[in-house]
Amino acid sequence: MSLPLRLGLFYGAIFIGTGVASPYLPVWFAHHGLSGSRIGLILSLPMLARAVTAPLLAVWADSFTLRRTPLILVAAAVTVAYAAMALPLGFVGWAVVWFAASSMYSTLSPLADVIALARARRDGFNFGWPRGIGSAAFIVGNLGMGAILSRGSPEFVLVWMVAAVAATGLAARLLLPPDPVQAQGHAAQPLAAQPLAERMAGLGGLLRDPVFMTVAVSAGLIQSAHAFYYGFSTLAWKRQGIGEGMTGVLWAVGVATEIGFMWFLEPWRRRIGPRNLLVLGGVAAIVRWSALALSPPLWLLFPLQMLHALSYAATFFASLLLVERLSTPANASAAQSLNSALSGGVFAGIATLISGWLFDRAGAHGYLLMAAMSAAGLAGALRLYGMQRLDD
């Protein structure tokens, strides 16, 4: 089996679970009697803490000899945590368990990105191919659970999530290459042997780097503006009379355009450059969220969902490439995890927390806050054109 396919199947194991958790976990919580505000609070807590938990988990991951080892351990721990959510824990108990599970699960993709980006550069394949397989698996999760929920109980959401993360742990062991944290044969000692203080110093250097932080904050604002969509689009569309089955189709349309972007636009991505991609993503996000705030008819939702290729995929690729350019092998895991922590962490946590309150009081008009966040991210992206380090 070729390495791009093996990496793609691993991404698939991650995202076939995310494709269910993102749109349908709020349905599971609502089935158990939680309000929009409480759902928003549960979803937001691990995001708010991710600016701390993700870098610390990345530093921990860099203490191993092989990059795949922490992914195996994290997937095993999340499997146990997801299974524990089946217990009648109530609001507080679910919040605690979801905090632990989500904090760990969110590190799987950025840690896998470090492996895949390095191999793509070294072996000469398009990183978008394996990552696109993961997005295709996300669609399978969307459509599969949408079909199940049209006839079955929301309890199947949790069953699917447990099975998916268990498969992720197995896939990490069987499919990921045994790449070392830092290649041998160089003057530098292996990163796994470096003291904790040195690894923490590398993290501190990233936080003090104004160019890196401008990239991470700008991309983070645009990416985290998906918070209302991820947390409450299913419930908002349900209020419009759009059922879970059609919701799965709408999500699938968005991710299908994302896959096309990853698989077929590599030459265009290289030609246009990551800074321009980030600007395009910000503009598309402003248009998308402003339109969704008006609760448009079903036919208009399909072209709006196609903007996902820019609001999400273009922004994701831009941040990934810019962060890789600004990091070194010694702090690559910390850099990608910190970038992910901002986009899917503190900004997304605040947005999700507020989104729950907005959904209870204003319904789909909550998307207007997402449009404002995207505008702020766009302003930061425009500042990158004056930064010389990105011109090298």
C-alpha positions as a Python dict, from the first residue, in 0.01 Angstrom:
ca = {
    (1, 'M'): (0, 0, 0),
    (2, 'S'): (143, 340, -97),
    (3, 'L'): (225, 588, 178),
    (4, 'P'): (-23, 856, 57),
    (5, 'L'): (-301, 596, 70),
    (6, 'R'): (-196, 479, 417),
    (7, 'L'): (-190, 837, 542),
    (8, 'G'): (-528, 898, 376),
    (9, 'L'): (-685, 598, 547),
    (10, 'F'): (-556, 724, 880),
    (11, 'Y'): (-707, 1068, 818),
    (12, 'G'): (-1024, 882, 717),
    (13, 'A'): (-1038, 708, 1053),
    (14, 'I'): (-1012, 1046, 1228),
    (15, 'F'): (-1268, 1229, 1018),
    (16, 'I'): (-1531, 961, 985),
    (17, 'G'): (-1580, 1026, 1356),
    (18, 'T'): (-1556, 1404, 1331),
    (19, 'G'): (-1811, 1395, 1049),
    (20, 'V'): (-2062, 1265, 1302),
    (21, 'A'): (-1951, 1455, 1612),
    (22, 'S'): (-1943, 1802, 1453),
    (23, 'P'): (-2302, 1823, 1324),
    (24, 'Y'): (-2476, 1563, 1540),
    (25, 'L'): (-2329, 1565, 1891),
    (26, 'P'): (-2550, 1870, 1971),
    (27, 'V'): (-2845, 1653, 1865),
    (28, 'W'): (-2732, 1386, 2113),
    (29, 'F'): (-2704, 1644, 2391),
    (30, 'A'): (-3044, 1794, 2302),
    (31, 'H'): (-3193, 1442, 2309),
    (32, 'H'): (-3071, 1421, 2668),
    (33, 'G'): (-3250, 1744, 2760),
    (34, 'L'): (-2975, 2007, 2740),
    (35, 'S'): (-3053, 2362, 2622),
    (36, 'G'): (-2861, 2546, 2353),
    (37, 'S'): (-2673, 2746, 2616),
    (38, 'R'): (-2564, 2434, 2801),
    (39, 'I'): (-2466, 2260, 2478),
    (40, 'G'): (-2263, 2565, 2378),
    (41, 'L'): (-2091, 2566, 2718),
    (42, 'I'): (-1997, 2197, 2699),
    (43, 'L'): (-1864, 2232, 2345),
    (44, 'S'): (-1674, 2552, 2421),
    (45, 'L'): (-1488, 2455, 2741),
    (46, 'P'): (-1221, 2234, 2577),
    (47, 'M'): (-1187, 2490, 2298),
    (48, 'L'): (-1124, 2770, 2547),
    (49, 'A'): (-855, 2563, 2718),
    (50, 'R'): (-694, 2440, 2393),
    (51, 'A'): (-448, 2729, 2379),
    (52, 'V'): (-294, 2564, 2688),
    (53, 'T'): (-378, 2195, 2647),
    (54, 'A'): (-279, 2160, 2279),
    (55, 'P'): (77, 2299, 2311),
    (56, 'L'): (134, 2097, 2629),
    (57, 'L'): (14, 1780, 2457),
    (58, 'A'): (240, 1863, 2160),
    (59, 'V'): (542, 1904, 2390),
    (60, 'W'): (448, 1570, 2547),
    (61, 'A'): (419, 1414, 2199),
    (62, 'D'): (769, 1535, 2112),
    (63, 'S'): (910, 1341, 2410),
    (64, 'F'): (862, 1010, 2224),
    (65, 'T'): (1107, 858, 1982),
    (66, 'L'): (846, 795, 1709),
    (67, 'R'): (584, 1046, 1598),
    (68, 'R'): (307, 784, 1576),
    (69, 'T'): (337, 666, 1940),
    (70, 'P'): (145, 956, 2102),
    (71, 'L'): (-131, 924, 1839),
    (72, 'I'): (-185, 560, 1939),
    (73, 'L'): (-200, 651, 2309),
    (74, 'V'): (-431, 950, 2257),
    (75, 'A'): (-677, 749, 2046),
    (76, 'A'): (-693, 476, 2313),
    (77, 'A'): (-762, 732, 2587),
    (78, 'V'): (-1034, 906, 2384),
    (79, 'T'): (-1203, 572, 2315),
    (80, 'V'): (-1242, 518, 2690),
    (81, 'A'): (-1367, 875, 2742),
    (82, 'Y'): (-1626, 855, 2465),
    (83, 'A'): (-1755, 526, 2604),
    (84, 'A'): (-1789, 689, 2948),
    (85, 'M'): (-2029, 947, 2804),
    (86, 'A'): (-2288, 672, 2771),
    (87, 'L'): (-2321, 678, 3149),
    (88, 'P'): (-2600, 898, 3298),
    (89, 'L'): (-2353, 1163, 3412),
    (90, 'G'): (-2571, 1471, 3369),
    (91, 'F'): (-2460, 1816, 3256),
    (92, 'V'): (-2154, 1850, 3484),
    (93, 'G'): (-2033, 1495, 3428),
    (94, 'W'): (-2069, 1517, 3051),
    (95, 'A'): (-1889, 1852, 3053),
    (96, 'V'): (-1592, 1703, 3238),
    (97, 'V'): (-1568, 1391, 3021),
    (98, 'W'): (-1614, 1585, 2696),
    (99, 'F'): (-1346, 1831, 2807),
    (100, 'A'): (-1093, 1550, 2844),
    (101, 'A'): (-1199, 1367, 2527),
    (102, 'S'): (-1212, 1673, 2302),
    (103, 'S'): (-884, 1815, 2434),
    (104, 'M'): (-705, 1493, 2341),
    (105, 'Y'): (-890, 1423, 2017),
    (106, 'S'): (-817, 1768, 1876),
    (107, 'T'): (-442, 1692, 1877),
    (108, 'L'): (-471, 1391, 1643),
    (109, 'S'): (-506, 1586, 1319),
    (110, 'P'): (-227, 1845, 1373),
    (111, 'L'): (14, 1572, 1490),
    (112, 'A'): (-73, 1370, 1180),
    (113, 'D'): (-25, 1684, 967),
    (114, 'V'): (337, 1706, 1086),
    (115, 'I'): (403, 1352, 959),
    (116, 'A'): (215, 1398, 632),
    (117, 'L'): (365, 1739, 547),
    (118, 'A'): (719, 1617, 606),
    (119, 'R'): (663, 1304, 397),
    (120, 'A'): (490, 1498, 118),
    (121, 'R'): (786, 1735, 95),
    (122, 'R'): (1043, 1453, 112),
    (123, 'D'): (868, 1199, -112),
    (124, 'G'): (714, 1447, -356),
    (125, 'F'): (341, 1375, -330),
    (126, 'N'): (51, 1619, -291),
    (127, 'F'): (-40, 1655, 78),
    (128, 'G'): (-395, 1730, -34),
    (129, 'W'): (-452, 1371, -152),
    (130, 'P'): (-434, 1195, 187),
    (131, 'R'): (-598, 1492, 361),
    (132, 'G'): (-877, 1483, 102),
    (133, 'I'): (-943, 1116, 180),
    (134, 'G'): (-1005, 1227, 536),
    (135, 'S'): (-1256, 1483, 411),
    (136, 'A'): (-1428, 1213, 204),
    (137, 'A'): (-1463, 1008, 521),
    (138, 'F'): (-1616, 1316, 686),
    (139, 'I'): (-1888, 1305, 418),
    (140, 'V'): (-1950, 936, 491),
    (141, 'G'): (-2005, 1030, 855),
    (142, 'N'): (-2238, 1318, 760),
    (143, 'L'): (-2455, 1115, 526),
    (144, 'G'): (-2443, 793, 722),
    (145, 'M'): (-2553, 944, 1051),
    (146, 'G'): (-2806, 1170, 879),
    (147, 'A'): (-2971, 860, 730),
    (148, 'I'): (-2958, 679, 1065),
    (149, 'L'): (-3112, 970, 1255),
    (150, 'S'): (-3396, 1005, 1005),
    (151, 'R'): (-3519, 669, 1133),
    (152, 'G'): (-3324, 585, 1447),
    (153, 'S'): (-3228, 715, 1789),
    (154, 'P'): (-2969, 989, 1854),
    (155, 'E'): (-2793, 732, 2076),
    (156, 'F'): (-2630, 599, 1757),
    (157, 'V'): (-2422, 921, 1744),
    (158, 'L'): (-2216, 811, 2043),
    (159, 'V'): (-2188, 451, 1923),
    (160, 'W'): (-2040, 571, 1593),
    (161, 'M'): (-1797, 805, 1768),
    (162, 'V'): (-1662, 530, 1995),
    (163, 'A'): (-1613, 289, 1705),
    (164, 'A'): (-1442, 554, 1492),
    (165, 'V'): (-1184, 661, 1750),
    (166, 'A'): (-1106, 299, 1836),
    (167, 'A'): (-1037, 242, 1465),
    (168, 'T'): (-815, 552, 1467),
    (169, 'G'): (-589, 403, 1734),
    (170, 'L'): (-556, 80, 1538),
    (171, 'A'): (-489, 273, 1216),
    (172, 'A'): (-215, 478, 1385),
    (173, 'R'): (-28, 160, 1470),
    (174, 'L'): (-80, -19, 1139),
    (175, 'L'): (-74, 263, 882),
    (176, 'L'): (149, 545, 1003),
    (177, 'P'): (521, 522, 917),
    (178, 'P'): (767, 482, 1206),
    (179, 'D'): (914, 829, 1150),
    (180, 'P'): (1139, 961, 1428),
    (181, 'V'): (1056, 1288, 1598),
    (182, 'Q'): (1383, 1423, 1458),
    (183, 'A'): (1590, 1255, 1189),
    (184, 'Q'): (1913, 1092, 1296),
    (185, 'G'): (2249, 1156, 1135),
    (186, 'H'): (2264, 1528, 1203),
    (187, 'A'): (2463, 1730, 1451),
    (188, 'A'): (2157, 1792, 1664),
    (189, 'Q'): (2062, 1524, 1912),
    (190, 'P'): (1720, 1354, 1871),
    (191, 'L'): (1445, 1578, 1998),
    (192, 'A'): (1312, 1295, 2214),
    (193, 'A'): (1635, 1315, 2415),
    (194, 'Q'): (1621, 1690, 2467),
    (195, 'P'): (1523, 1814, 2813),
    (196, 'L'): (1171, 1939, 2874),
    (197, 'A'): (1306, 2289, 2931),
    (198, 'E'): (1445, 2305, 2577),
    (199, 'R'): (1116, 2189, 2426),
    (200, 'M'): (925, 2449, 2632),
    (201, 'A'): (1173, 2716, 2518),
    (202, 'G'): (1089, 2632, 2157),
    (203, 'L'): (721, 2681, 2236),
    (204, 'G'): (796, 3014, 2404),
    (205, 'G'): (986, 3130, 2098),
    (206, 'L'): (678, 3073, 1883),
    (207, 'L'): (461, 3275, 2119),
    (208, 'R'): (708, 3567, 2101),
    (209, 'D'): (730, 3556, 1719),
    (210, 'P'): (507, 3841, 1583),
    (211, 'V'): (493, 3697, 1230),
    (212, 'F'): (393, 3351, 1352),
    (213, 'M'): (131, 3494, 1588),
    (214, 'T'): (-16, 3718, 1316),
    (215, 'V'): (-59, 3412, 1094),
    (216, 'A'): (-205, 3201, 1374),
    (217, 'V'): (-445, 3468, 1501),
    (218, 'S'): (-566, 3576, 1155),
    (219, 'A'): (-627, 3219, 1036),
    (220, 'G'): (-767, 3131, 1378),
    (221, 'L'): (-1034, 3400, 1361),
    (222, 'I'): (-1148, 3292, 1014),
    (223, 'Q'): (-1145, 2921, 1102),
    (224, 'S'): (-1316, 2967, 1438),
    (225, 'A'): (-1593, 3165, 1267),
    (226, 'H'): (-1728, 2823, 1169),
    (227, 'A'): (-1828, 2775, 1535),
    (228, 'F'): (-2197, 2863, 1497),
    (229, 'Y'): (-2218, 2644, 1187),
    (230, 'Y'): (-2052, 2346, 1357),
    (231, 'G'): (-2250, 2375, 1676),
    (232, 'F'): (-2595, 2490, 1568),
    (233, 'S'): (-2651, 2464, 1192),
    (234, 'T'): (-2831, 2130, 1235),
    (235, 'L'): (-3064, 2275, 1498),
    (236, 'A'): (-3113, 2604, 1306),
    (237, 'W'): (-3203, 2421, 984),
    (238, 'K'): (-3437, 2195, 1179),
    (239, 'R'): (-3626, 2508, 1288),
    (240, 'Q'): (-3661, 2591, 917),
    (241, 'G'): (-3812, 2249, 856),
    (242, 'I'): (-3496, 2094, 711),
    (243, 'G'): (-3451, 1745, 856),
    (244, 'E'): (-3134, 1564, 962),
    (245, 'G'): (-3120, 1368, 635),
    (246, 'M'): (-3102, 1684, 424),
    (247, 'T'): (-2864, 1838, 677),
    (248, 'G'): (-2627, 1549, 610),
    (249, 'V'): (-2652, 1623, 237),
    (250, 'L'): (-2581, 1994, 292),
    (251, 'W'): (-2276, 1919, 504),
    (252, 'A'): (-2162, 1667, 242),
    (253, 'V'): (-2186, 1930, -34),
    (254, 'G'): (-1958, 2161, 163),
    (255, 'V'): (-1701, 1891, 231),
    (256, 'A'): (-1719, 1763, -129),
    (257, 'T'): (-1605, 2104, -255),
    (258, 'E'): (-1331, 2094, 9),
    (259, 'I'): (-1213, 1760, -133),
    (260, 'G'): (-1210, 1900, -486),
    (261, 'F'): (-999, 2189, -361),
    (262, 'M'): (-750, 1951, -197),
    (263, 'W'): (-729, 1696, -478),
    (264, 'F'): (-742, 1897, -797),
    (265, 'L'): (-623, 2253, -730),
    (266, 'E'): (-265, 2188, -617),
    (267, 'P'): (-103, 2379, -911),
    (268, 'W'): (-338, 2675, -855),
    (269, 'R'): (-269, 2672, -478),
    (270, 'R'): (105, 2683, -538),
    (271, 'R'): (71, 2963, -793),
    (272, 'I'): (-153, 3184, -583),
    (273, 'G'): (43, 3140, -258),
    (274, 'P'): (-69, 3095, 104),
    (275, 'R'): (-120, 3463, 186),
    (276, 'N'): (-363, 3508, -104),
    (277, 'L'): (-541, 3187, -3),
    (278, 'L'): (-593, 3325, 346),
    (279, 'V'): (-743, 3647, 208),
    (280, 'L'): (-978, 3453, -22),
    (281, 'G'): (-1087, 3240, 271),
    (282, 'G'): (-1169, 3547, 477),
    (283, 'V'): (-1376, 3708, 200),
    (284, 'A'): (-1570, 3384, 135),
    (285, 'A'): (-1641, 3342, 507),
    (286, 'I'): (-1789, 3693, 535),
    (287, 'V'): (-2021, 3624, 240),
    (288, 'R'): (-2120, 3278, 364),
    (289, 'W'): (-2207, 3367, 724),
    (290, 'S'): (-2382, 3693, 632),
    (291, 'A'): (-2609, 3503, 392),
    (292, 'L'): (-2683, 3217, 634),
    (293, 'A'): (-2789, 3471, 898),
    (294, 'L'): (-3090, 3549, 673),
    (295, 'S'): (-3215, 3184, 679),
    (296, 'P'): (-3210, 3152, 298),
    (297, 'P'): (-3425, 2893, 117),
    (298, 'L'): (-3297, 2540, 63),
    (299, 'W'): (-3190, 2593, -299),
    (300, 'L'): (-2960, 2880, -199),
    (301, 'L'): (-2798, 2676, 79),
    (302, 'F'): (-2621, 2456, -176),
    (303, 'P'): (-2405, 2730, -339),
    (304, 'L'): (-2342, 2879, 5),
    (305, 'Q'): (-2217, 2541, 124),
    (306, 'M'): (-1980, 2529, -171),
    (307, 'L'): (-1803, 2833, -23),
    (308, 'H'): (-1666, 2586, 233),
    (309, 'A'): (-1385, 2521, -17),
    (310, 'L'): (-1259, 2872, 56),
    (311, 'S'): (-1386, 2958, 406),
    (312, 'Y'): (-1243, 2634, 545),
    (313, 'A'): (-1010, 2455, 300),
    (314, 'A'): (-825, 2759, 161),
    (315, 'T'): (-780, 2900, 512),
    (316, 'F'): (-666, 2562, 646),
    (317, 'F'): (-406, 2513, 373),
    (318, 'A'): (-283, 2871, 404),
    (319, 'S'): (-228, 2844, 778),
    (320, 'L'): (-67, 2500, 748),
    (321, 'L'): (181, 2616, 484),
    (322, 'L'): (260, 2946, 654),
    (323, 'V'): (314, 2779, 992),
    (324, 'E'): (538, 2514, 836),
    (325, 'R'): (745, 2790, 674),
    (326, 'L'): (785, 2970, 1007),
    (327, 'S'): (874, 2662, 1217),
    (328, 'T'): (1167, 2419, 1245),
    (329, 'P'): (1178, 2038, 1287),
    (330, 'A'): (1244, 2094, 1657),
    (331, 'N'): (920, 2288, 1715),
    (332, 'A'): (703, 2165, 1425),
    (333, 'S'): (460, 1973, 1647),
    (334, 'A'): (425, 2266, 1886),
    (335, 'A'): (379, 2512, 1597),
    (336, 'Q'): (102, 2316, 1425),
    (337, 'S'): (-67, 2236, 1758),
    (338, 'L'): (-54, 2599, 1869),
    (339, 'N'): (-198, 2706, 1533),
    (340, 'S'): (-475, 2446, 1574),
    (341, 'A'): (-528, 2554, 1934),
    (342, 'L'): (-612, 2907, 1826),
    (343, 'S'): (-832, 2815, 1527),
    (344, 'G'): (-1014, 2531, 1700),
    (345, 'G'): (-941, 2645, 2052),
    (346, 'V'): (-964, 2973, 2235),
    (347, 'F'): (-1130, 3171, 1953),
    (348, 'A'): (-1363, 2887, 1861),
    (349, 'G'): (-1438, 2827, 2228),
    (350, 'I'): (-1545, 3185, 2286),
    (351, 'A'): (-1745, 3182, 1962),
    (352, 'T'): (-1915, 2852, 2050),
    (353, 'L'): (-1997, 2968, 2402),
    (354, 'I'): (-2157, 3286, 2269),
    (355, 'S'): (-2323, 3093, 1985),
    (356, 'G'): (-2523, 2881, 2228),
    (357, 'W'): (-2658, 3196, 2395),
    (358, 'L'): (-2724, 3357, 2055),
    (359, 'F'): (-2903, 3051, 1919),
    (360, 'D'): (-3144, 3045, 2215),
    (361, 'R'): (-3226, 3414, 2164),
    (362, 'A'): (-3170, 3499, 1798),
    (363, 'G'): (-3164, 3171, 1604),
    (364, 'A'): (-2980, 3192, 1271),
    (365, 'H'): (-2896, 3561, 1323),
    (366, 'G'): (-2607, 3431, 1534),
    (367, 'Y'): (-2417, 3386, 1209),
    (368, 'L'): (-2366, 3764, 1200),
    (369, 'L'): (-2110, 3733, 1479),
    (370, 'M'): (-1924, 3479, 1264),
    (371, 'A'): (-1917, 3728, 976),
    (372, 'A'): (-1766, 3990, 1207),
    (373, 'M'): (-1496, 3747, 1326),
    (374, 'S'): (-1411, 3665, 964),
    (375, 'A'): (-1373, 4036, 888),
    (376, 'A'): (-1126, 4070, 1176),
    (377, 'G'): (-930, 3771, 1047),
    (378, 'L'): (-926, 3919, 698),
    (379, 'A'): (-781, 4242, 834),
    (380, 'G'): (-498, 4046, 995),
    (381, 'A'): (-438, 3846, 676),
    (382, 'L'): (-392, 4168, 480),
    (383, 'R'): (-115, 4271, 721),
    (384, 'L'): (91, 3967, 618),
    (385, 'Y'): (176, 4130, 284),
    (386, 'G'): (417, 4363, 462),
    (387, 'M'): (610, 4089, 645),
    (388, 'Q'): (945, 4016, 479),
    (389, 'R'): (1004, 3674, 632),
    (390, 'L'): (717, 3537, 425),
    (391, 'D'): (874, 3669, 106),
    (392, 'D'): (1186, 3450, 137),
}
